[in-house]
Amino acid sequence: MKFTPAKVNFFNLIKLPLAFFGGVRVKSITDSEVVVTIKHRWMNQNPFKSMFWAAQGMAAEMPTGILVMKAIYDSKRKVSMLVTHQEANFYKKATGRIVFTCSGGNEIREAIQKSIETGEGQLIVLTSIGRNTEGVEVSNFHFHWSIKVKSEA
């Protein structure tokens, strides 16, 4: 499967409806970076009239997961993947459209290669930064991904 924003957004509609109906949309995908947006609206707001932290988390995880899935697909190997830990920082109320970007594609490919060579699982920390339309960072999320290439038997 070719990883395109349209295909991933359709996948989200079918397999991750909470993300789709919450407004999470993939805007661009490359080997090294994925950009996802979410718009503040009634459905994903908190009582303080800004975006609920969990909605931001959902949008923030998406670019990291797409990068991991794309690197696994490109490796042509069977690889297990799992988020083992997550941390977040919030700096400003999230209102309007928030753009989350993760640029960790090269680190993922290196970790998959190392897992192929050693047969051991690898831990990668991927950062997803959320910025408002003015370019101000409103939040950032750090996802700890565990990946392990499955043995070919």
C-alpha positions in Angstrom: 0.0 0.0 0.0 1.3 3.4 -0.9 1.1 5.8 2.1 -0.8 8.9 1.0 -2.8 11.3 3.1 -6.1 10.3 1.3 -5.5 6.6 2.0 -4.6 7.2 5.7 -7.6 9.5 6.2 -9.9 6.8 4.7 -8.2 4.2 6.9 -9.0 6.4 9.9 -12.6 6.7 8.9 -12.9 2.9 8.8 -10.5 1.8 11.6 -10.1 4.9 13.8 -13.5 6.7 13.7 -12.8 8.6 16.9 -9.8 10.3 15.3 -11.6 10.9 12.0 -14.8 12.4 13.5 -12.6 14.3 16.1 -11.1 16.2 13.1 -7.7 14.6 12.8 -6.5 14.8 9.2 -3.2 13.8 7.6 -1.8 16.6 5.4 1.5 15.3 4.1 3.7 12.1 4.3 7.4 11.8 3.3 10.0 9.2 4.4 11.2 11.6 7.1 8.2 13.7 8.1 4.5 13.5 8.6 2.1 16.5 9.1 -1.3 16.1 10.8 -3.9 18.8 11.6 -6.8 19.0 14.0 -9.2 21.9 14.3 -10.6 23.1 17.6 -14.3 22.7 17.6 -17.2 21.9 19.9 -16.6 18.1 19.7 -13.0 18.2 20.9 -13.0 21.1 23.3 -12.7 21.1 27.1 -14.8 23.3 29.5 -12.2 26.1 29.1 -13.0 26.6 25.4 -9.7 25.1 24.2 -8.9 21.8 22.7 -9.0 18.8 25.1 -5.6 17.3 25.8 -6.7 13.9 24.7 -7.7 15.2 21.3 -4.3 16.8 20.9 -2.7 13.5 22.0 -4.7 11.6 19.3 -3.5 14.1 16.7 0.1 14.1 18.0 0.4 10.3 18.0 -0.8 10.0 14.4 2.4 11.3 12.6 4.6 9.2 14.8 2.6 6.0 14.1 2.4 6.7 10.4 6.2 7.2 10.2 6.7 3.9 12.1 4.2 2.0 9.8 5.7 3.5 6.7 9.3 2.5 7.7 8.1 -1.0 8.5 6.3 -1.3 5.2 9.4 0.0 3.3 11.7 -2.5 5.2 9.6 -5.4 3.8 10.0 -7.2 7.1 7.5 -8.1 9.8 8.0 -5.8 12.7 6.1 -5.5 15.9 5.4 -1.9 17.1 4.0 -0.6 20.4 3.8 2.7 22.3 5.3 2.0 25.7 5.3 5.4 27.2 4.1 8.9 26.4 4.8 12.4 27.9 3.3 15.8 27.0 3.9 19.4 27.6 1.3 22.2 27.1 2.3 25.8 26.7 -0.7 27.7 25.3 -4.4 27.2 24.9 -5.0 25.2 21.7 -7.6 27.0 19.6 -8.1 27.2 15.9 -6.2 24.7 13.7 -3.3 22.9 15.3 -0.6 21.3 13.1 1.4 18.4 14.5 4.7 17.5 12.9 7.0 14.6 13.5 10.4 14.4 11.7 11.8 11.1 13.0 11.7 8.9 9.9 15.5 8.5 9.7 15.8 7.4 13.4 13.0 4.8 12.8 14.8 3.3 9.8 18.1 3.1 11.7 16.3 1.4 14.6 14.7 -1.2 12.3 18.1 -1.9 10.7 19.7 -2.3 14.2 16.9 -4.7 15.2 17.5 -6.7 12.0 21.2 -6.9 12.8 20.9 -7.7 16.5 17.6 -9.5 16.7 16.7 -7.3 19.7 14.0 -4.8 20.2 14.7 -1.1 19.9 13.3 1.9 21.6 12.7 5.1 19.7 11.5 8.4 21.2 9.6 10.4 18.6 8.5 14.0 19.2 5.4 15.5 17.7 5.2 19.3 18.0 1.8 21.1 17.8 1.7 24.6 16.5 -1.2 27.0 16.0 -1.7 29.0 12.8 0.6 31.7 14.1 3.4 29.1 14.4 3.4 29.2 18.2 4.1 25.9 19.9 1.0 25.0 21.9 2.1 21.5 22.9 4.6 18.7 22.3 4.3 15.0 22.8 7.0 12.4 23.2 6.0 8.9 22.2 8.3 6.0 23.2 7.9 3.3 20.5 9.2 -0.2 20.9 9.9 -2.0 17.7 11.3 -5.5 17.0 11.9 -7.3 13.8 10.2 -10.7 13.9 12.4 -13.6 13.1 11.9 -15.2 9.7 11.1 -18.9 10.4 
